[in-house]
Amino acid sequence: MKQALVEDIEAAPTSYGSINLKRDELIAALGELDSLDEIATLRKKTGELKRLIASRDSGMLVEVESKGDFVALRRDVLNSELDQILDARTIERARYYVKRLERGVTKVRTSSINDINLNRWQESTDIITDSLWVLPKRDSTGAHLAWYWGNFIPQIPHQLMLRYTKKGDWVLDPFVGSGTTLIECRRLGRNGIGIDLNAEVANEAEKLVGQEKNRHSVRTEIVSGDARTVDAQRMLDKLRVKQVQLLIMHPPYHDIISFSDDEKDLSNAKSISQFIKMFGETLDNITPVLERGRYFGLVIGDKYSKGEWIPLGFYCMSEVLKRSYSLKSIVVKNFEETRAKRDQKQLWRYRALVGGFYIFKHEYVFIFKKK
Ligand SMILES: C[S@@+](CC[C@H](N)C(=O)[O-])C[C@H]1O[C@@H](n2cnc3c(N)ncnc32)[C@H](O)[C@@H]1O
């Protein structure tokens, strides 16, 4: 192992920055660590490797433009893995950590439903695994303009796609609105199909999605139609696609926002039961095109009517569970105040105190798996 003198890795920023290391050299160094029987020697050599990695002059680091075979690792994660080796009390434990690091460098292990490298899962800190999503700010970069009243924040489809799809998979959103899901599809290299009843909205969405760079050369299609009756299989046939791998639905929250005058619009349902019936018809129409064993994310919030909390979310959830789905998670996501509510904050607070209710601050992302 080469000796290194220069700066300690600790002195480098421990942000999410990644470092590129020569693959062969790193594998050789880890192989050497793995062959040691003495904990003191292993610790000494690990310390040397850590310094070597941090040193700009050691030759282990390569520039991004370099053509050589290198491995890109997250600096902070690599640091903590090396520290784990250094802190191990027994040689067996230390070698276990060395082997784990070796696997992360040499092998990619993914499941059949996403691209998360399970040999380097520690690097996936951007993927939420808790059931409470507190997303403080809307991602408004790229083509995400937030022009549509009633859109969802891009982080929702972003998270769902990272967890439940691989690059090149197909995602279907039958209430696509302003196209948030499809913009995210382009960014993450997933193909996407969107449906919306409102032809004008579908047109606008198509333009907007077209403005997002298509770095991964995916296909994104928007169709205007009624999600309950549109021939989804024919749409897929035209694209020469058998089934989709992820379904995302963000229907109107009944009549909270009226999206059009069209009676086929779920936001114009005359009653809660009619809304649930229309939602069920959408499920019946769309479910067949979702591949078995794949996932469905339903985003919906509740509403108030005549002094009562109407649990729209749970009504819709039970409608889904009447069909061929199992429930995987109920995620509670914080709900940013609408502009109108923010302006009337005190008034709403007063109303809540008088009316015995709580002001909505959350909505749901229900996660289902098709049986
Ligand atoms: C809550 S918004 C979806 C917003 C979308 N997630 C976004 O980020 O822009 C619901 C959408 O469902 C559409 N919609 C209502 N009834 C529909 C139906 N029967 N078929 C298809 N789309 C419908 C509305 O036009 C509206 O754009």
PDBQT file of the ligand as one rigid body, heavy atoms in Angstrom, charges set to zero:
ROOT
HETATM    1  C1  LIG A 401     -55.515  16.812  -8.544  1.00  0.00    +0.000 C 
HETATM    2  S1  LIG A 401     -55.387  17.064 -10.253  1.00  0.00    +0.000 S 
HETATM    3  C2  LIG A 401     -53.897  16.256 -10.727  1.00  0.00    +0.000 C 
HETATM    4  C3  LIG A 401     -52.727  17.186 -10.711  1.00  0.00    +0.000 C 
HETATM    5  C4  LIG A 401     -51.416  16.578 -11.141  1.00  0.00    +0.000 C 
HETATM    6  N1  LIG A 401     -50.922  15.589 -10.208  1.00  0.00    +0.000 N 
HETATM    7  C5  LIG A 401     -50.369  17.678 -11.296  1.00  0.00    +0.000 C 
HETATM    8  O1  LIG A 401     -49.336  17.661 -10.614  1.00  0.00    +0.000 OA
HETATM    9  O2  LIG A 401     -50.620  18.597 -12.078  1.00  0.00    +0.000 OA
HETATM   10  C6  LIG A 401     -56.650  16.040 -10.863  1.00  0.00    +0.000 C 
HETATM   11  C7  LIG A 401     -56.803  16.024 -12.356  1.00  0.00    +0.000 C 
HETATM   12  O3  LIG A 401     -57.755  15.032 -12.693  1.00  0.00    +0.000 OA
HETATM   13  C8  LIG A 401     -58.409  15.433 -13.883  1.00  0.00    +0.000 C 
HETATM   14  N2  LIG A 401     -59.662  14.635 -14.000  1.00  0.00    +0.000 N 
HETATM   15  C9  LIG A 401     -60.815  14.778 -13.352  1.00  0.00    +0.000 A 
HETATM   16  N3  LIG A 401     -61.694  13.833 -13.729  1.00  0.00    +0.000 NA
HETATM   17  C10 LIG A 401     -61.066  13.055 -14.630  1.00  0.00    +0.000 A 
HETATM   18  C11 LIG A 401     -61.435  11.914 -15.391  1.00  0.00    +0.000 A 
HETATM   19  N4  LIG A 401     -62.668  11.390 -15.317  1.00  0.00    +0.000 N 
HETATM   20  N5  LIG A 401     -60.506  11.375 -16.217  1.00  0.00    +0.000 NA
HETATM   21  C12 LIG A 401     -59.274  11.898 -16.336  1.00  0.00    +0.000 A 
HETATM   22  N6  LIG A 401     -58.884  13.002 -15.662  1.00  0.00    +0.000 NA
HETATM   23  C13 LIG A 401     -59.758  13.564 -14.808  1.00  0.00    +0.000 A 
HETATM   24  C14 LIG A 401     -58.595  16.918 -13.722  1.00  0.00    +0.000 C 
HETATM   25  O4  LIG A 401     -58.738  17.562 -14.976  1.00  0.00    +0.000 OA
HETATM   26  C15 LIG A 401     -57.288  17.309 -12.992  1.00  0.00    +0.000 C 
HETATM   27  O5  LIG A 401     -56.338  17.778 -13.923  1.00  0.00    +0.000 OA
ENDROOT
TORSDOF 0
